[in-house]
Amino acid sequence: MTIIIDKNASAADVEKQIKKASKKKAKGFDALKHAGKVRWEQDPLTYQHEVRGE
């Protein structure tokens, strides 16, 4: 990211611009939030038979 600062900018103005730039949230989604193990109440093989209609 590029921040343009004027030569005559005060230290307070520089700090404001830096804080403004660092507050931006990263785009995308949090993959770690959805990662992990799924707990099934039934046997996976019986579930597969139900879903596929076998």
N, C-alpha and C positions, 0 to 999 in steps of 0.2 A: 504494500500500500504506500502511496506517495502523499506526503503532506507538504503543501506549499506554504512557506512562512516568509513574510516580508522582512526586509532588513530592519525596518523601524518597529517591528512588533515587540511588545513588552514581554517579560517573562510570564506574566499572568496569561496573556493571549496565547503564548506557546503552550502552556500547561492545559488551557481549555481545548485547544486543537488536538492535543495528544489524548486527552480524556475522551473527547468526542469520537476519535478514531478507534480507540480501544474498546468502546462500549458496544460496538456492532457485534451481533450474534453470528456465529458461523452458520452457513447455509447447509442444508441437508438434514439428515435425521440422526438420532443417537442410536447406532446399531447395538451398542452394549445394553441398551434398555430392553431390547427384544431378544437378545442372545440368551441361551441357556437350555435347560432341559424341560421338556413338557411332561407333566405328570398325568398319566392316563389312568382312568379308573378300571378299564377293561383291557383284556389281552389285545395287543396290536393285530394279531392274526385274525381274531374274531371280528374286530372292527373292520378290517380290510374285506372280509367276506360280506359283512353287512353293506358296506358302501358299494362294492362292486356288484352285489346281487348274485354272488356265486353260490 
